[in-house]
Amino acid sequence: MDKDLIEIRLSEYSYDIYSCISNGFTRAYSHTKSIGHILSSTSKANITRDFIIDEAKSTFPMSSIINGKGNILLVKMDCFLIRFKKLGKKLLAGNIQTSQAVKFSNQLSLPDIPSSINLNAGYVLDETKTKIKHIYITCPSSLFTNNWCLNLAEFIENKFKIKNPPLVEWSIEQEQLQIKVTPAAKAKRTRKKVENE
């Protein structure tokens, strides 16, 4: 399936995927910012993943949630199998090379799961490691390469004409987009307003 067709089929899930990552990261950061200086980057990524998984469990129907081996959560959407990951260099998911990770990255079927297109929904941190710089959907072709990458904020902005999607969370009701500013975004906007005065 080519990227354009995948984008069309992903558009209905884009808000939910984006908000799971954005809200999960915000919750994790607020819970760990006072102890962030003593946590390793691996610990921070694991805690963030747990909050993102919690968001996914409360966002997607339980029938679409698949618990993989270890503490891996997979979400079956349409013809896609999506896992949530922190992305590193070249927008690749950091993986321990388990048989499940290798199969997922090589677009092979996982045991007891219908054949699907395997995608990573992931985030890249800014230089300070305290904010999300970008959220992507990636389609891996191996552990070391991606077939393609989709910047989810740009996709949402272009598809739905929303500026700066990282500051908002979305829900669709009766085909109308309702924008709800998150508390973190509201605080950030207030700080900027005070600084600019």
C-alpha positions in Angstrom: 0.0 0.0 0.0 1.5 3.3 -1.0 2.0 6.3 1.4 -0.8 8.4 -0.1 -3.4 5.7 0.5 -2.1 5.0 4.0 -2.4 8.7 4.8 -6.1 8.7 3.7 -6.8 5.7 5.8 -4.8 7.1 8.8 -6.5 10.5 8.8 -9.5 9.3 10.9 -7.0 8.2 13.6 -4.5 11.0 13.4 -6.0 13.1 16.2 -6.2 10.2 18.6 -2.7 9.0 17.9 -1.3 12.6 18.2 -3.2 13.2 21.5 -2.1 9.9 23.0 1.6 10.9 22.5 1.2 14.6 23.4 -1.0 14.0 26.5 1.1 11.0 27.6 4.3 12.9 27.4 2.8 15.9 29.2 1.6 13.7 32.0 4.9 11.9 32.3 6.9 15.1 32.3 4.7 16.7 35.0 5.1 13.6 37.2 8.9 13.4 36.8 10.1 16.9 36.4 11.1 17.2 40.0 13.2 14.0 39.8 14.2 14.3 36.2 17.8 15.1 37.1 18.2 11.6 38.7 16.5 9.6 36.0 18.4 8.1 33.2 17.2 8.8 29.6 16.0 5.1 29.5 14.0 5.5 32.7 12.4 8.7 31.3 11.5 7.0 28.0 10.0 4.0 29.9 7.9 6.3 32.1 6.8 8.3 29.1 5.9 5.1 27.2 3.8 3.9 30.2 1.8 7.2 30.2 1.3 7.1 26.4 0.1 3.5 26.7 -2.3 4.6 29.4 -3.6 7.3 27.1 -4.0 4.7 24.3 -5.9 2.3 26.5 -8.4 5.0 27.4 -8.6 6.4 23.9 -9.0 3.3 21.7 -11.7 0.6 22.0 -10.5 -2.4 24.1 -11.1 -4.6 21.1 -8.3 -2.9 19.2 -5.7 -3.2 22.1 -3.2 -6.0 21.8 -0.7 -6.6 24.5 2.5 -7.9 22.9 5.4 -9.6 24.6 6.9 -7.6 27.4 5.2 -4.3 28.1 4.5 -3.6 24.5 1.1 -2.3 23.5 -0.1 -2.6 19.9 -3.2 -1.0 18.6 -5.0 -2.5 15.6 -6.7 0.2 13.5 -8.1 -0.7 10.1 -5.3 -2.5 8.3 -2.6 -1.0 10.6 -0.8 -2.3 13.7 0.5 0.7 15.6 3.0 0.7 18.4 4.1 3.8 20.4 7.8 4.5 20.6 10.4 7.2 21.3 12.2 7.8 18.0 15.9 8.4 17.7 18.3 9.2 14.9 16.9 8.8 11.4 13.4 8.6 13.1 14.0 4.9 14.0 12.4 3.3 17.0 14.8 2.2 19.7 14.5 -1.5 20.0 16.1 -4.4 21.8 16.3 -6.9 18.9 13.7 -9.3 20.1 12.1 -11.6 17.6 8.9 -9.5 17.9 10.7 -6.2 17.3 12.5 -7.7 14.2 9.3 -9.1 12.8 7.4 -5.8 13.4 10.2 -3.7 11.8 10.5 -6.1 8.8 6.7 -5.9 8.2 6.2 -9.6 9.0 3.1 -10.9 10.7 3.2 -11.3 14.5 2.0 -14.6 16.0 -1.8 -14.7 16.5 -2.3 -11.2 14.9 -3.8 -10.8 11.4 -1.5 -9.5 8.7 -1.2 -5.8 8.8 0.9 -2.8 7.9 3.2 -2.2 10.9 3.6 1.5 11.9 5.4 3.3 14.7 3.7 6.3 16.2 6.6 8.1 17.9 8.0 11.3 19.2 11.3 13.2 18.9 12.5 15.4 21.7 14.0 18.8 21.4 17.6 19.6 22.4 16.6 20.2 26.1 14.9 16.7 26.2 12.0 18.4 28.0 9.6 19.0 25.1 8.4 17.1 22.1 9.9 18.5 18.9 7.9 16.4 16.5 5.5 13.5 16.4 5.7 11.1 13.5 4.1 8.0 12.0 6.9 5.9 10.5 6.6 2.8 8.4 9.7 0.7 9.1 11.3 -1.6 6.5 13.8 -3.0 8.9 15.3 -2.2 12.3 17.6 0.3 10.6 15.5 1.9 7.9 12.0 3.4 7.3 10.0 3.1 4.1 8.6 6.6 4.9 7.9 9.0 7.7 4.9 11.3 8.2 5.1 14.4 10.4 1.8 14.1 12.2 1.5 17.8 13.2 2.1 18.9 9.6 -0.3 16.3 8.3 -3.0 17.5 10.7 -2.3 21.1 9.9 -2.5 20.5 6.1 -5.5 18.1 6.3 -7.6 20.0 8.8 -6.1 23.5 8.5 -5.1 23.7 12.1 -2.1 25.8 13.0 0.4 24.6 15.7 -1.2 21.3 16.6 1.3 20.5 19.3 -0.5 22.9 21.7 -3.9 21.3 21.4 -5.8 18.1 21.8 -8.6 17.2 19.5 -11.9 15.3 19.4 -14.2 14.9 16.5 -17.9 15.3 17.2 -20.5 15.1 14.4 -17.9 15.9 11.8 -17.0 19.2 13.5 -13.6 19.7 15.0 -13.7 20.8 18.6 -10.3 22.2 19.9 -9.6 22.0 23.6 -6.5 23.8 24.8 -4.7 21.6 27.2 -3.7 23.0 30.7 0.0 22.8 29.7 -0.6 24.7 26.5 -2.7 27.3 28.3 0.0 27.9 30.9 2.6 28.2 28.1 0.5 30.7 26.3 0.0 32.7 29.5 3.8 32.7 30.2 4.5 33.9 26.6 1.9 36.6 27.0 3.4 37.9 30.3 6.9 37.7 28.8 5.8 39.8 25.8 4.2 42.5 27.8 
